[in-house]
């Protein structure tokens, strides 16, 4: 991937001052060369998680005007938001790797970010907008009723009685609700508490 990107950037008239394999080397290279733009992957050693993205955020904190274009195989929503919020969203980009197949579009994205513009993958925009919506919007009216009764501290049996439905139906509504709220698959009691907190914060 690094070799391919180096070839594309060179072909479009850019000088690649260094191509590195891990996040610490990226930070060091930026300090040594002070480049016009940084192009980095989200996932880099040493942990192969979001090291490249976190390094980009740190670099932007140190030098707010530094143009950074991040490439990713997937969308890491929270960190993507932090990156795009940095330096008032100027000179920053976040693209999925599928988008760089068209090398002309990729080269244009590099130029726009280097010139102080913002380039955001359409799929990233959709994820960020979904993240900012009220999570309760995903619930059906019946699931909202069940959640409201859960917030009152009622048991499944008490909820079933209040809504004149079976306990099995209540369990089905709760399972659907927990899935839609993207709550971690921990103990059921813990998930119920998180669901109620989501309700109270909305």
N, C-alpha and C positions, 0 to 999 in steps of 0.2 A: 504493500500500500504506500509506504513512504517513497519507494523508488518511482512508483507510478505518478504520485503527486508531484514529486520533484521534476519529473520529465514534463508533465503538463505545465507546471508553473514556468519552467525554463522556456518551453515552446512559446508561451505567451509573453515573453520578454522580462520575466522576473528573475532576479538573482536569489537563489536559495543559499543563505549564508551557513545554515547547518540543519541537518536532519537527524533527529534524536529518537531514542527508543523508549525513554521513560520520563516520568514527570520531574524528578530532580534534575535530570539533564536539560529538560526544557527550560526550567527556571534559570539554570546556570547559563544556558545559551542566550537567553533574552538579556540577561545582565551583561554578558560579554559583547554581544553584537548590537544591542538596541535596534532591533529590526523595525521596518515600516509596518509590518503585519505579522501576526503569529497565526499559523494554521495548525490546529491540534485535534487529536482524537479524544473523545471522552474517556475511553477505556485504555489505560496505559499501566505498565508496571510502575511501582512494585506490587500493587494489590490486584491489578487488572479489573478494577471496578470503575470508579469515576475520577481516578487520579488526574487525568488530563484536564477534565472540566474544573476540578477544584484548583489545580495549578493556574488555569486561565483566570479564575475569579480572583485568586491571590495576586496575580500579576496586574490585573485591572485595578485592584485596590491600591497597589504600590504606585502605579502609573495610570491614572484614570483615562488618559488619552490614547493608551496603547490599543490599536486595532487588533481584534481577536476574532477568528472564524473557527468555530468548533464543529467537528464532524462526528456523527454518531450513528451506530447501528440501531439504536433504540432511543426513546425519549425519557430522559431522567428529569421529570417535571420540576421538582423542587429546586434542584441546582440550575436547571435551565432558566427558571425564573430569576434566580439570584444573578446569573450571568447577564441576562437581558436587562435587569434593573441597574446594573453597574454603569457608572458614568452617564446617567440619564439615558441609557439605551443608545448612545452614539458609538459608531465605529465598532459594531459587534454583529456577529452572525452565528446562527445555529442551523446546520443543515443535516438532514439524514443522508447517509452515504448513497442511498439509491439515487439521490438527486445529482450526484457528481458524474453519473454516466455520460451525461451531455457535457463535454469538457468546455464548450463555449459558454454555457450557462454558469458553470463552476468558475471559470476565469472571470466572468462578469461579476459574480458574487464577491470574489477576492478583490477586484478593483473597487467595487462600491464600498466594501467594509474599510479598505485602506484609505478611501477618500472621506471617511467619517460617516458613512451611511449604515443602515441596519438591514440585515438580510435574515429573515426567519422562515424556516420551512413551513409550508401551509399546515402540515400535520402537527407540528409543534404548536402553532397558533390554536388549532382546534383543541388540543389537550390543555393548554393554559386557560382557554376560555371555559372549558368544562370544569376545570379545577376551581375556578372562581365562582361558579354557580352555587346556589344553595343546594347542598347534598340531599335535602329532603324533597327537592323537586322530582327526584327519581321515584319516589314512593307513590303507590296507589292511595286513594282516599282511605281504603280499609286499613292499609299498612300504617298510615298516619294515625288512625284511631287507635290501633293496637299500641303504637309507640307512645301516644299520649297517656294511655292507661298504664303502660310500663313505667312512665315517668312519675306516675302517682304511687308507684311501689306495689302495684297489684301483681299477683301471681298469674300464671297461665290459666288456671281454673277460674280465678276471679274475672279475668278478661273475657273468657268464654261466656261466663254468666252475664256479664254486662252487655255483651254484644249479641247474646242469644245465638251463639255458634258453638260447634264442638271444640274440645280441647285440641284435637288433631288439626282443625282448621287454624286455630290460633298459632300452633307450632309451625304450620306451613307459612303463615304470614310473617312470623318472626324470622324464620330462616331466609325468606325472600328479602326481607327488609335489611337484615345483617349483610347479605351479599351485596345489595345495591349500595349500601353505605361504605363498602370497601373496608370493613373492619377486619383486623388481623385475626386469623383462625386460632385464637387462644381459648382458654376456658370459657364455656358458655356464659357464666356469671360475669366475667370480665367484659365480654362483648356486649352484654346487655347494659352494663354500666356505660360503656363508650357510646352506645346507641342513644341512651338517655341524655348524656352530655351533649351529643350532637343536636338533639332535639331542643335542649335548653338554650344552646348558643344560637340557634337559628332565628 
